[in-house]
């Protein structure tokens, strides 16, 4: 497509996560030429614009004002202005209130264009040393213990590599919860991406818990966690006794002896064992 700015469109612009040199020429052009920029923190974005020599009208757009400001932004776009949205760092709308603004644009027929660039999740995954073919981005875990545990339970049996964001002051609790729910898996803790103190710490969850019990976490983290191995995945029948296991197959339409054979095969025992328990039950 043309690099000309389209009136009435929103540009989703990725910004550096630490190194200013990662801002693309196209991103600089868009930020310099749109009519206004919606920013998570106008002070942070103001400094970025100063570095690229751009002066723009900034709209504060964040989690706590996204409803009222979203409506204002849509009005301006539908009136023919061009706009951009940025987060403090990385790609907007990924674990970010920009998601709501893009949704509003879709609902109101406003064109949106991606200006690709830095993304902490993908950057961390690429250097994690863990499988990258299939992954699940999980964002931030809740600070509520119950909700955090439920979230981890939901992904416990996923074979995909799991990606989380975490702040340093919550890291210890998060690692402990992960170790408790997920077991001892490989993890790469990637911190301060593209900055002077960038570090990739490849270990296990138990190793990470131990290390950070003795060392203070510093910097923003991306946690890349190994997915469940086939042998670690819970089988559907593990919470069933033998009789209920057979009944499961009967409800699926199996004949009695076929259901007994299937349950025996699942459990790795002789069908006579299941047959005896079934008759006694």
N, C-alpha and C positions, 0 to 999 in steps of 0.2 A: 504494500500500500504506500501511498504518498507520505512523505514526512511533514506535509503541511498540517497545521493544527486545524481540526474540524470544529466549527462552532457548534455548541449544544452537546458536546461530548465530554465524558469523564475519562481521564487518563489515570490508570492505576500504576504508579511509578515506584519502582524498587530503589531504595537508597542504601548507601554504604552501611555495613554493620560494624565498621571500625576504621577501615582504610578509605580515605576520601578518593583515592585513585580508582576505586571500583565503581564510581559513578560514571555511567556511559555517556557518550556524546549525545545520544538521542535523549537520554533522561535530562541532561542539561538544557537541551533545546526546548523540550516540553515545559520544564519548570520555568524557563525564561519567557515563554510565549503564551502560556494560558492566561486567562483573565484572573483566575484566583486559584489558591491552593488550600485544600482542607488538610489540616495537620493535627496529629495526635498531641504534640506539644509545640506550640508556635515558637517558643524560645529556641528549641532544638533545631527546628526547620529554618528559623531565621538565621542561625549561624551557618547552616549549610548553604543557604541562598547567598549569604555574604561571600562565602568562599568561591562561588561560581559567578559572582557579580550580577546577581539577579535581584530585582526589587519587585515584590508581588504582594497583592492583597492576600492576607492569611485569615483563614477561618478556623477557630478552635473546634476540633471534632474528635470526641473521645467517648469512652464507655458511658459517662454520666450525662452527656448532653446530645447523644446521637439521634434521639427522636426528634427534638425540635430543630437541631441544626441540619439533620438529614432533609427535612421538609424544605428548609430554606435553600439548601444546595440544589435540590431538585427544581425548585422554582427558578433559580438563576440559570440552570442548564436549559430548562424548557423555554426560557426567554432568550436563548441564543448565546449565552456566555459559554466559554470553554473552561473546564476545571481539571484539576489534578488532585489526587489524594495520595498522601504519604504517611508512613508511620515514622516513629523515631529512628528505626533502623530496619533494614530488610524489606521484604515484600509485603505490602498492605493486604488486608483481607484474609491473611492466614493467621488464625488465632488472634484476631484483631477486629475492632469494631468496624473497620472498612468493609467487612463482609456485609453488614446491614446496608451500607450505602450502595454497594453494587447490586444488592437485591432490589432496593428501591428503584435504581436505574432500570433494571430489567422489567419491573412491574409498570414503569411509566414510559417505556419505549425509548429510553435515553441510551444512546450508543456508549459502549465502554471499550477502552483499548488498553491492553497490557503493555507496559514498558518494562521488559524483564531485566533482572539484575540479581543482586545478592539475596540469598535466602539462607538463614542460619540452619534450618533443618536439612536441606539438601547438601549444603556445604559440609556439615558435620557427618552426614551419612557417607559422603564420598570419601572421607578419610578415616572412617571408623574401623575399617578392617573387618566389618561384619557383612553378611549378605545384603546386596543392594537390589536384587531383582524384584523383590516384592517387599513392601514396607507399609507401615501404618503410622501416620502422624497423629499423635494423641494430645498435643498441646500441653497446657499446664494441668497438673492434678489439683484437685480441690484441697484446701487447707482443712476441711472438715474430715475427720478420720473415717467416718462411716462412708461418705461419698467417695473418698479416695480409695478405700478398700473395694467398694463396688465397681469403680472404674477399672481397677487392676484385675478384679475377678472376671470382668467382661472380656478382657484381652488375654487372660492367662493361657488359654489353649490355642491362641492364634500362632500359626507358624511363621507369620510375617515378622521381620525386624521392626521393633517398636521405637518411635522417636518421641521424646518428651522435652519440653522446655522447663527449666527450673532456676529460681533465684537462689543465691548463696545461703541466705538465712533459713531457707526451707529444705536445703539439700539433705541434711542428715535424716530428718523425718521421712522424706521421700524415699531415700535409699533403704531405710529400715522397713518401710511398708512394702517396697518392691521385693526385698529379700524374703519377707514373711509370706507374701502371697505368691510370688512367681518362682521362688526357689533360687538356687544358686546358678545363675546364668552369666554368660559373658556380657560385659558392658563396656562401652567406650564413653568416657566423660570428656566432652569437648568444651573447653571454656575459652572465653575472650577471643573468639574467632576474628581473624585478620588484624588483631591488635598486637602490641609489642609482647604481651605475656601469653600469646596463644599457646595452648597445650592440649595434647590428646593423651589421656590416661586410659590405657586399655587394661582391664582387670576383670574380676568377677564381682557379682553383687556383694558377696561376703567380704571380698578384699576391699571393695569401696567403702563398705560400712566400717571396717576396721581402720582403714586409712584416715577417713574423715572424723573418726572418733578421736584421733590424735592430732589432726591438722585442721586448721580453720579453712572452710571453703571461701574462695575469693573469685569474684567475677561472675558473669552470667553463664549458665551451663546449658548445653544440649546433651541429653542423655540418650544414647543409642543402645538399645537393649536387644539381645539375642531373642529370637522367637522360640516358641515351644518346639521341642523335637518330637517326632512321632511317638516315641516311647513315653514321653512325658504327658501326652494328652489323655485326659480322663475319658474313659469309655462310657457310653450312655447307660450301661447296665451296672456300673460300679455301686450305685446307691440302691440297687434292687437285690433282694434275696433270690435264691434259686427259683422259688415258686413264682414270684413276680416276674422274673426273667422269662420263664416259659409263657406266662400269661401275656407278656408283651407280644411275643410272636403269635400267640393264638389270636390276639386282637388284630394282628396284621393279616389274618386269614390263613395261617399255617395249619396244617393238620397236626394232631397232638404229637406224634412221634417226630415229625419234622421240626416242631417247635422245641422239643427236648434235645434233638441233635444240634440245632442252631445254638441253643443256650450252652450246651456242652462245648461246642466249638469256640464260642466266645471266651469261655472261662478256661479253656485248655485242659478240660478233664474228660474222662470217659463218659459216654452217654448213660451208662449204667448208674453212675453216681447221681446224675440229675434225675434219672427215671425213679430211683429209689426215694429221693427226697420228695419228688412230685407225688408219688403214691402215698407217702407217709403224711404229706401235707393235706 
